[in-house]
Amino acid sequence: MDKNLGYWSVLASVATSLIIVVLFYISGMQKVSENPAMYSAVDVYGGAVFAFILSMIVSASIWPGIIEKYKKSS
């Protein structure tokens, strides 16, 4: 196993999670601007943290396998 697999896996997982959080934040802030009585900015911030944690869990389990297959084929 490559010693850099962990580094690339963490990097890919964080990048994927940040992209998901940015998309969540943009769509959440659009909902807040449409109906400020129903949602607040704190709801979006809490949801963004939740989305980051969940996406890190999922991407941390997916990316190592993808990177390992890519490194074996190279």
Steps between C-alpha positions, in 0.01 A plus 500: 500500500625845414606716791333805342159335476390650831610849398315489167193345660473773761561769241233361266254454788544855627472645149183302430348598833580868452335498156189337648491751788534796264212369288294444815580849629406668172170316474428553870560873482266519202229340715572748780466794263171363363336446838692650795220418743534127440880462494783697654869524424573289810300215344717519190822508704394199705393315188832578335690350795275194490547467123877529541515228765279261303679563172839444669380165634373388161786636292762366742362153437476539121816687394766255629361223280482725195854629549637151563341370177639798310852448640492126418401566140773763455 
